[in-house]
Amino acid sequence: LAETELHLPVSTIRATVLLETISASFEMDEILHSLKDHSLGMNAGRWDYIFSAIKRYRDVKNVSFPDRDQITMTVPFMKAYTELLVESMHKRGAHAIGGMAAFIPDRKNPEITEAAFSKVKDDKIREAEMGFDGSWVAHPDLVPICKEIFTDYLHGKDNQIEIVPNYQINADMLQDFKIKNSTVTENGVRTNIKVGILYIQSWLLGQGAAALFNLMEDAATAEISRSQLWQWLRNDTITNEGIAITSSYVESLIDDEVAKIIKESNNELMLSEAIQLFKDLIFNDEFEDFLTLSAYKFLK
């Protein structure tokens, strides 16, 4: 309609779909067909996609996810979905755009910056080799690294759409949540607690993206934090240290992490509200679809 109104050629206005739910990975062709001439391609979501998988399978007893940092882009279900995305896009002549590397540099700390650069470089090389045509990063300082890798790999071409892989991905592969040598650890529980609380505090203060522990966190990572704890509490999960994840255990760790947050932070605005909301999200029997739905009631 906009093209007609503005007298523009068909396909002038096009969109890239950010694929962020596991159910959508079963409908890539249908999504492209719906957009037809107005589709530019798809972008491979990461944190939202992982949250979607946890949320969708949260009540399945034989499905349990390990510490968040162990759910990388190379674990079976994430690898299968991104391979299918590249194949599906290139088969239809559309762009496949890689996911956002969440690592961020610290201009005051060269060691952290070097580590971030190294991780992003490895991530983008993997994507280019898989067949992606470009990618995202979480910080402007990482753009040159990403650009250089894809420029070198594509040898001056704008994309590699002409390469159509034959990965032969099936439904079982998209739902293969078995991750070799994966564990749930106390550190993983603690990380979920502090990231969840600090992000919710940030959101309540009006900041939708927050740099926490050298990662760019958004609502999706807080969703992973609280949904993992919700699932672990109900799946009789035992940590790698042999500790059962119970309500009392999680409560004690929350108290400990909150004490650290208060000691290290000079901003306690909306902190008590963030703590209360986080507790409600993980301890209530009913799983909230999105944490922001409950968070709105705390906004003035």
NULUMSE-792653 format. One record per residue (C-alpha): x, y negated, z negated; residue number from 1; residue in one letter. Coordinates in nm, 4 decimals, m for minus. Layout:
+----------+----------+----------+------+------+
!       px !       py !       pz ! resi ! resn !
+----------+----------+----------+------+------+
!        X !        Y !        Z !  NUM !    A !
...
+----------+----------+----------+------+------+
***
This chain:
+----------+----------+----------+------+------+
!       px !       py !       pz ! resi ! resn !
+----------+----------+----------+------+------+
!   0.0000 !   0.0000 !   0.0000 !    1 !    L !
!   0.2788 !  m0.2448 !  m0.0864 !    2 !    A !
!   0.4564 !  m0.1721 !   0.2417 !    3 !    E !
!   0.1362 !  m0.2325 !   0.4365 !    4 !    T !
!   0.0605 !  m0.5539 !   0.2494 !    5 !    E !
!   0.4132 !  m0.6853 !   0.3038 !    6 !    L !
!   0.4342 !  m0.5571 !   0.6633 !    7 !    H !
!   0.7351 !  m0.3410 !   0.5843 !    8 !    L !
!   0.8333 !  m0.0235 !   0.7700 !    9 !    P !
!   0.7220 !   0.3040 !   0.6122 !   10 !    V !
!   0.9840 !   0.4405 !   0.3691 !   11 !    S !
!   1.1251 !   0.0962 !   0.2869 !   12 !    T !
!   1.0168 !   0.1458 !  m0.0746 !   13 !    I !
!   1.1498 !   0.4687 !  m0.2223 !   14 !    R !
!   1.1959 !   0.6126 !  m0.5688 !   15 !    A !
!   1.4377 !   0.8449 !  m0.7422 !   16 !    T !
!   1.2590 !   1.0772 !  m0.9835 !   17 !    V !
!   1.4275 !   1.1313 !  m1.3183 !   18 !    L !
!   1.3599 !   1.4969 !  m1.3950 !   19 !    L !
!   1.3399 !   1.5245 !  m1.7737 !   20 !    E !
!   1.1123 !   1.8178 !  m1.8576 !   21 !    T !
!   1.1657 !   2.1890 !  m1.8194 !   22 !    I !
!   0.8191 !   2.2324 !  m1.6689 !   23 !    S !
!   0.9112 !   1.9891 !  m1.3897 !   24 !    A !
!   1.2039 !   2.2112 !  m1.2896 !   25 !    S !
!   0.9431 !   2.4569 !  m1.1609 !   26 !    F !
!   0.7844 !   2.1863 !  m0.9434 !   27 !    E !
!   1.0692 !   2.0085 !  m0.7658 !   28 !    M !
!   0.9358 !   2.0792 !  m0.4174 !   29 !    D !
!   0.5881 !   1.9665 !  m0.5189 !   30 !    E !
!   0.7217 !   1.6395 !  m0.6616 !   31 !    I !
!   0.9109 !   1.5660 !  m0.3409 !   32 !    L !
!   0.6040 !   1.6524 !  m0.1346 !   33 !    H !
!   0.3892 !   1.4142 !  m0.3390 !   34 !    S !
!   0.6253 !   1.1232 !  m0.2719 !   35 !    L !
!   0.7037 !   1.2286 !   0.0859 !   36 !    K !
!   0.8474 !   0.9279 !   0.2747 !   37 !    D !
!   0.8899 !   0.7382 !  m0.0505 !   38 !    H !
!   1.1238 !   0.9871 !  m0.2154 !   39 !    S !
!   1.4931 !   0.9070 !  m0.2383 !   40 !    L !
!   1.5840 !   1.2092 !  m0.4489 !   41 !    G !
!   1.6064 !   1.3285 !  m0.8079 !   42 !    M !
!   1.8268 !   1.2571 !  m1.1063 !   43 !    N !
!   1.9155 !   1.5356 !  m1.3499 !   44 !    A !
!   1.8050 !   1.4380 !  m1.6995 !   45 !    G !
!   1.9995 !   1.5730 !  m1.9947 !   46 !    R !
!   1.8890 !   1.4863 !  m2.3484 !   47 !    W !
!   1.5209 !   1.4579 !  m2.2574 !   48 !    D !
!   1.5416 !   1.7887 !  m2.0724 !   49 !    Y !
!   1.6956 !   1.9627 !  m2.3746 !   50 !    I !
!   1.4306 !   1.8110 !  m2.6018 !   51 !    F !
!   1.1642 !   1.9321 !  m2.3607 !   52 !    S !
!   1.3001 !   2.2879 !  m2.3772 !   53 !    A !
!   1.3085 !   2.2881 !  m2.7584 !   54 !    I !
!   0.9608 !   2.1375 !  m2.7758 !   55 !    K !
!   0.8114 !   2.3790 !  m2.5225 !   56 !    R !
!   0.9580 !   2.6907 !  m2.6888 !   57 !    Y !
!   0.9545 !   2.5754 !  m3.0510 !   58 !    R !
!   0.7099 !   2.8465 !  m3.1618 !   59 !    D !
!   0.8768 !   3.1330 !  m2.9751 !   60 !    V !
!   1.0464 !   3.3355 !  m3.2461 !   61 !    K !
!   1.3234 !   3.4831 !  m3.0333 !   62 !    N !
!   1.4211 !   3.1415 !  m2.8954 !   63 !    V !
!   1.6395 !   2.9241 !  m3.1148 !   64 !    S !
!   1.8850 !   2.6579 !  m3.0116 !   65 !    F !
!   2.2291 !   2.6022 !  m3.1677 !   66 !    P !
!   2.3959 !   2.2775 !  m3.2743 !   67 !    D !
!   2.3267 !   2.0043 !  m3.0229 !   68 !    R !
!   2.6896 !   1.9642 !  m2.9182 !   69 !    D !
!   2.6912 !   2.3300 !  m2.8097 !   70 !    Q !
!   2.4076 !   2.2744 !  m2.5599 !   71 !    I !
!   2.6228 !   2.1515 !  m2.2738 !   72 !    T !
!   2.5526 !   2.1227 !  m1.9024 !   73 !    M !
!   2.7244 !   2.4576 !  m1.8456 !   74 !    T !
!   2.4994 !   2.6707 !  m2.0688 !   75 !    V !
!   2.2789 !   2.9069 !  m1.8635 !   76 !    P !
!   1.9462 !   2.7209 !  m1.8572 !   77 !    F !
!   2.1031 !   2.3785 !  m1.7953 !   78 !    M !
!   2.3377 !   2.5111 !  m1.5269 !   79 !    K !
!   2.0513 !   2.6890 !  m1.3493 !   80 !    A !
!   1.8279 !   2.3826 !  m1.3495 !   81 !    Y !
!   2.0938 !   2.1491 !  m1.2113 !   82 !    T !
!   2.1942 !   2.3994 !  m0.9436 !   83 !    E !
!   1.8302 !   2.4297 !  m0.8408 !   84 !    L !
!   1.8008 !   2.0507 !  m0.8295 !   85 !    L !
!   2.0952 !   2.0163 !  m0.5893 !   86 !    V !
!   1.9672 !   2.2960 !  m0.3670 !   87 !    E !
!   1.6080 !   2.1668 !  m0.3639 !   88 !    S !
!   1.7076 !   1.8089 !  m0.2851 !   89 !    M !
!   1.9563 !   1.8870 !  m0.0109 !   90 !    H !
!   1.7201 !   2.1368 !   0.1490 !   91 !    K !
!   1.4750 !   1.8460 !   0.1951 !   92 !    R !
!   1.7355 !   1.5853 !   0.2896 !   93 !    G !
!   1.7109 !   1.4016 !  m0.0429 !   94 !    A !
!   1.9796 !   1.2834 !  m0.2849 !   95 !    H !
!   2.0789 !   1.4796 !  m0.5954 !   96 !    A !
!   2.2028 !   1.2448 !  m0.8675 !   97 !    I !
!   2.3936 !   1.3802 !  m1.1663 !   98 !    G !
!   2.3113 !   1.3213 !  m1.5304 !   99 !    G !
!   2.4305 !   1.0495 !  m1.7631 !  100 !    M !
!   2.7476 !   1.1241 !  m1.9560 !  101 !    A !
!   2.6701 !   0.9918 !  m2.3045 !  102 !    A !
!   3.0321 !   0.9463 !  m2.4144 !  103 !    F !
!   3.1255 !   0.5831 !  m2.4650 !  104 !    I !
!   3.4679 !   0.4203 !  m2.5054 !  105 !    P !
!   3.5745 !   0.2090 !  m2.8004 !  106 !    D !
!   3.7815 !  m0.0882 !  m2.6896 !  107 !    R !
!   3.9263 !  m0.1135 !  m3.0409 !  108 !    K !
!   4.0302 !   0.2519 !  m3.0559 !  109 !    N !
!   4.2490 !   0.3788 !  m2.7681 !  110 !    P !
!   4.2260 !   0.7426 !  m2.8821 !  111 !    E !
!   3.8461 !   0.7443 !  m2.8728 !  112 !    I !
!   3.8525 !   0.5679 !  m2.5372 !  113 !    T !
!   4.0970 !   0.8187 !  m2.3897 !  114 !    E !
!   3.8856 !   1.1094 !  m2.5159 !  115 !    A !
!   3.5715 !   0.9568 !  m2.3630 !  116 !    A !
!   3.7473 !   0.8998 !  m2.0299 !  117 !    F !
!   3.8711 !   1.2600 !  m2.0240 !  118 !    S !
!   3.5290 !   1.4093 !  m2.1015 !  119 !    K !
!   3.3517 !   1.1932 !  m1.8452 !  120 !    V !
!   3.6117 !   1.2761 !  m1.5813 !  121 !    K !
!   3.5649 !   1.6509 !  m1.6342 !  122 !    D !
!   3.1878 !   1.6076 !  m1.6280 !  123 !    D !
!   3.1853 !   1.4148 !  m1.2999 !  124 !    K !
!   3.4290 !   1.6525 !  m1.1294 !  125 !    I !
!   3.1956 !   1.9394 !  m1.2212 !  126 !    R !
!   2.8977 !   1.7533 !  m1.0751 !  127 !    E !
!   3.0762 !   1.6657 !  m0.7517 !  128 !    A !
!   3.1828 !   2.0280 !  m0.7075 !  129 !    E !
!   2.8233 !   2.1440 !  m0.7690 !  130 !    M !
!   2.7033 !   1.9285 !  m0.4806 !  131 !    G !
!   2.5687 !   1.6148 !  m0.6470 !  132 !    F !
!   2.5813 !   1.2958 !  m0.4397 !  133 !    D !
!   2.6472 !   1.0554 !  m0.7271 !  134 !    G !
!   2.5934 !   1.0199 !  m1.0994 !  135 !    S !
!   2.5178 !   0.8047 !  m1.4022 !  136 !    W !
!   2.7296 !   0.6863 !  m1.6942 !  137 !    V !
!   2.6376 !   0.5287 !  m2.0279 !  138 !    A !
!   2.8889 !   0.2425 !  m2.0324 !  139 !    H !
!   3.0215 !   0.0007 !  m1.7669 !  140 !    P !
!   3.3828 !   0.0893 !  m1.8506 !  141 !    D !
!   3.3112 !   0.4403 !  m1.7195 !  142 !    L !
!   3.1862 !   0.3282 !  m1.3770 !  143 !    V !
!   3.5349 !   0.3184 !  m1.2154 !  144 !    P !
!   3.6048 !   0.6771 !  m1.3267 !  145 !    I !
!   3.2769 !   0.8064 !  m1.1885 !  146 !    C !
!   3.3119 !   0.6075 !  m0.8659 !  147 !    K !
!   3.6695 !   0.7208 !  m0.8058 !  148 !    E !
!   3.5851 !   1.0890 !  m0.8515 !  149 !    I !
!   3.2910 !   1.0868 !  m0.6115 !  150 !    F !
!   3.4723 !   0.8663 !  m0.3588 !  151 !    T !
!   3.7693 !   1.1034 !  m0.3527 !  152 !    D !
!   3.5556 !   1.4167 !  m0.3418 !  153 !    Y !
!   3.3275 !   1.2897 !  m0.0649 !  154 !    L !
!   3.6245 !   1.1696 !   0.1459 !  155 !    H !
!   3.4571 !   0.8411 !   0.2318 !  156 !    G !
!   3.1100 !   0.9850 !   0.2981 !  157 !    K !
!   2.8058 !   0.8328 !   0.1293 !  158 !    D !
!   2.6773 !   1.1717 !   0.0118 !  159 !    N !
!   2.7020 !   1.5458 !   0.0717 !  160 !    Q !
!   2.3371 !   1.6115 !   0.1558 !  161 !    I !
!   2.4434 !   1.8236 !   0.4523 !  162 !    E !
!   2.5741 !   2.0881 !   0.2100 !  163 !    I !
!   2.2815 !   2.3086 !   0.1072 !  164 !    V !
!   2.3928 !   2.5699 !  m0.1475 !  165 !    P !
!   2.2155 !   2.9005 !  m0.1950 !  166 !    N !
!   2.2160 !   2.9438 !  m0.5719 !  167 !    Y !
!   1.9126 !   3.1780 !  m0.5769 !  168 !    Q !
!   1.7752 !   3.0425 !  m0.9042 !  169 !    I !
!   1.4698 !   3.2191 !  m1.0469 !  170 !    N !
!   1.2291 !   3.1552 !  m1.3351 !  171 !    A !
!   1.4202 !   3.3778 !  m1.5769 !  172 !    D !
!   1.7390 !   3.1810 !  m1.5161 !  173 !    M !
!   1.5602 !   2.8527 !  m1.5894 !  174 !    L !
!   1.4526 !   3.0022 !  m1.9230 !  175 !    Q !
!   1.7770 !   3.1750 !  m2.0171 !  176 !    D !
!   1.8405 !   3.0164 !  m2.3564 !  177 !    F !
!   2.1055 !   3.2643 !  m2.4689 !  178 !    K !
!   2.4282 !   3.0752 !  m2.5350 !  179 !    I !
!   2.7306 !   3.2937 !  m2.6042 !  180 !    K !
!   2.9084 !   3.2446 !  m2.9358 !  181 !    N !
!   2.6711 !   2.9629 !  m3.0317 !  182 !    S !
!   2.5986 !   2.8809 !  m3.3939 !  183 !    T !
!   2.3942 !   2.6633 !  m3.6234 !  184 !    V !
!   2.6238 !   2.4961 !  m3.8743 !  185 !    T !
!   2.5866 !   2.2697 !  m4.1742 !  186 !    E !
!   2.7659 !   2.0026 !  m3.9762 !  187 !    N !
!   2.5024 !   2.0413 !  m3.7052 !  188 !    G !
!   2.2251 !   1.9990 !  m3.9612 !  189 !    V !
!   2.3969 !   1.6914 !  m4.1049 !  190 !    R !
!   2.4508 !   1.5423 !  m3.7585 !  191 !    T !
!   2.0826 !   1.5837 !  m3.6762 !  192 !    N !
!   1.9887 !   1.4131 !  m4.0023 !  193 !    I !
!   2.2121 !   1.1086 !  m3.9658 !  194 !    K !
!   2.1550 !   1.0624 !  m3.5920 !  195 !    V !
!   1.7797 !   1.1016 !  m3.6363 !  196 !    G !
!   1.7528 !   0.8544 !  m3.9234 !  197 !    I !
!   1.9937 !   0.5970 !  m3.7789 !  198 !    L !
!   1.8317 !   0.6042 !  m3.4371 !  199 !    Y !
!   1.4805 !   0.5663 !  m3.5797 !  200 !    I !
!   1.6044 !   0.2717 !  m3.7866 !  201 !    Q !
!   1.7519 !   0.1203 !  m3.4704 !  202 !    S !
!   1.4263 !   0.1759 !  m3.2804 !  203 !    W !
!   1.2180 !   0.0177 !  m3.5559 !  204 !    L !
!   1.4483 !  m0.2851 !  m3.5400 !  205 !    L !
!   1.3823 !  m0.3193 !  m3.1671 !  206 !    G !
!   1.6889 !  m0.1508 !  m3.0195 !  207 !    Q !
!   1.6012 !   0.1349 !  m2.7849 !  208 !    G !
!   1.9570 !   0.2573 !  m2.7280 !  209 !    A !
!   2.2161 !   0.2792 !  m3.0029 !  210 !    A !
!   2.5871 !   0.3584 !  m3.0019 !  211 !    A !
!   2.6309 !   0.6166 !  m3.2774 !  212 !    L !
!   2.9468 !   0.8176 !  m3.3399 !  213 !    F !
!   3.0897 !   0.7352 !  m2.9959 !  214 !    N !
!   2.7799 !   0.8523 !  m2.8092 !  215 !    L !
!   2.5037 !   0.6457 !  m2.6546 !  216 !    M !
!   2.1925 !   0.7698 !  m2.8297 !  217 !    E !
!   1.8355 !   0.7091 !  m2.7211 !  218 !    D !
!   1.4945 !   0.8360 !  m2.8269 !  219 !    A !
!   1.5616 !   1.1738 !  m2.6653 !  220 !    A !
!   1.8608 !   1.2498 !  m2.8872 !  221 !    T !
!   1.6608 !   1.1621 !  m3.1968 !  222 !    A !
!   1.3871 !   1.3890 !  m3.0608 !  223 !    E !
!   1.6403 !   1.6724 !  m3.0337 !  224 !    I !
!   1.7572 !   1.6064 !  m3.3892 !  225 !    S !
!   1.4146 !   1.6235 !  m3.5474 !  226 !    R !
!   1.2782 !   1.9045 !  m3.3255 !  227 !    S !
!   1.5790 !   2.1258 !  m3.3965 !  228 !    Q !
!   1.5336 !   2.0796 !  m3.7701 !  229 !    L !
!   1.1591 !   2.1455 !  m3.7366 !  230 !    W !
!   1.2305 !   2.4702 !  m3.5500 !  231 !    Q !
!   1.5159 !   2.5851 !  m3.7746 !  232 !    W !
!   1.2978 !   2.5360 !  m4.0825 !  233 !    L !
!   1.0294 !   2.7634 !  m3.9366 !  234 !    R !
!   1.2489 !   3.0294 !  m3.7758 !  235 !    N !
!   1.4259 !   3.1505 !  m4.0904 !  236 !    D !
!   1.7493 !   3.0125 !  m3.9470 !  237 !    T !
!   2.0726 !   3.0779 !  m4.1338 !  238 !    I !
!   2.3770 !   2.8594 !  m4.0800 !  239 !    T !
!   2.7139 !   2.9915 !  m3.9743 !  240 !    N !
!   2.8176 !   2.9413 !  m4.3368 !  241 !    E !
!   2.5454 !   3.1856 !  m4.4495 !  242 !    G !
!   2.3032 !   2.9264 !  m4.5904 !  243 !    I !
!   1.9296 !   2.9588 !  m4.5224 !  244 !    A !
!   1.7816 !   2.6405 !  m4.3775 !  245 !    I !
!   1.4989 !   2.5697 !  m4.6197 !  246 !    T !
!   1.3112 !   2.2535 !  m4.7096 !  247 !    S !
!   1.5072 !   2.2126 !  m5.0330 !  248 !    S !
!   1.8382 !   2.2597 !  m4.8509 !  249 !    Y !
!   1.7498 !   2.0003 !  m4.5871 !  250 !    V !
!   1.6190 !   1.7606 !  m4.8544 !  251 !    E !
!   1.9504 !   1.7822 !  m5.0392 !  252 !    S !
!   2.1458 !   1.7091 !  m4.7216 !  253 !    L !
!   1.9162 !   1.4172 !  m4.6389 !  254 !    I !
!   1.9852 !   1.2672 !  m4.9832 !  255 !    D !
!   2.3577 !   1.3138 !  m4.9296 !  256 !    D !
!   2.3608 !   1.1628 !  m4.5797 !  257 !    E !
!   2.1391 !   0.8708 !  m4.6806 !  258 !    V !
!   2.3794 !   0.7888 !  m4.9636 !  259 !    A !
!   2.6624 !   0.7778 !  m4.7087 !  260 !    K !
!   2.4590 !   0.5601 !  m4.4720 !  261 !    I !
!   2.3835 !   0.3098 !  m4.7483 !  262 !    I !
!   2.7473 !   0.3033 !  m4.8573 !  263 !    K !
!   2.8828 !   0.2519 !  m4.5051 !  264 !    E !
!   2.6147 !   0.0198 !  m4.3672 !  265 !    S !
!   2.5456 !  m0.3441 !  m4.4358 !  266 !    N !
!   2.1969 !  m0.3202 !  m4.2899 !  267 !    N !
!   1.9196 !  m0.1452 !  m4.4811 !  268 !    E !
!   1.6344 !  m0.3112 !  m4.2916 !  269 !    L !
!   1.3704 !  m0.0507 !  m4.2014 !  270 !    M !
!   1.5938 !   0.2241 !  m4.3413 !  271 !    L !
!   1.3396 !   0.3485 !  m4.5955 !  272 !    S !
!   1.0735 !   0.3557 !  m4.3230 !  273 !    E !
!   1.3078 !   0.5491 !  m4.0935 !  274 !    A !
!   1.3804 !   0.8034 !  m4.3672 !  275 !    I !
!   1.0115 !   0.8538 !  m4.4434 !  276 !    Q !
!   0.9213 !   0.8953 !  m4.0776 !  277 !    L !
!   1.2072 !   1.1384 !  m4.0201 !  278 !    F !
!   1.0966 !   1.3510 !  m4.3153 !  279 !    K !
!   0.7378 !   1.3530 !  m4.1924 !  280 !    D !
!   0.8501 !   1.4662 !  m3.8480 !  281 !    L !
!   1.0507 !   1.7633 !  m3.9713 !  282 !    I !
!   0.8473 !   1.8764 !  m4.2732 !  283 !    F !
!   0.4907 !   1.8382 !  m4.1431 !  284 !    N !
!   0.3512 !   2.1642 !  m4.0077 !  285 !    D !
!   0.2013 !   1.9913 !  m3.7058 !  286 !    E !
!   0.4644 !   1.9060 !  m3.4463 !  287 !    F !
!   0.4373 !   1.5463 !  m3.3255 !  288 !    E !
!   0.4651 !   1.5271 !  m2.9456 !  289 !    D !
!   0.6828 !   1.2154 !  m2.9532 !  290 !    F !
!   0.8367 !   1.0484 !  m3.2569 !  291 !    L !
!   0.7591 !   0.7021 !  m3.1199 !  292 !    T !
!   0.3855 !   0.7721 !  m3.1525 !  293 !    L !
!   0.4279 !   0.7883 !  m3.5300 !  294 !    S !
!   0.6879 !   0.5104 !  m3.5354 !  295 !    A !
!   0.4503 !   0.2461 !  m3.4007 !  296 !    Y !
!   0.2575 !   0.2343 !  m3.7282 !  297 !    K !
!   0.5674 !   0.0940 !  m3.9004 !  298 !    F !
!   0.5935 !  m0.2005 !  m3.6622 !  299 !    L !
!   0.4525 !  m0.5320 !  m3.7751 !  300 !    K !
+----------+----------+----------+------+------+
***
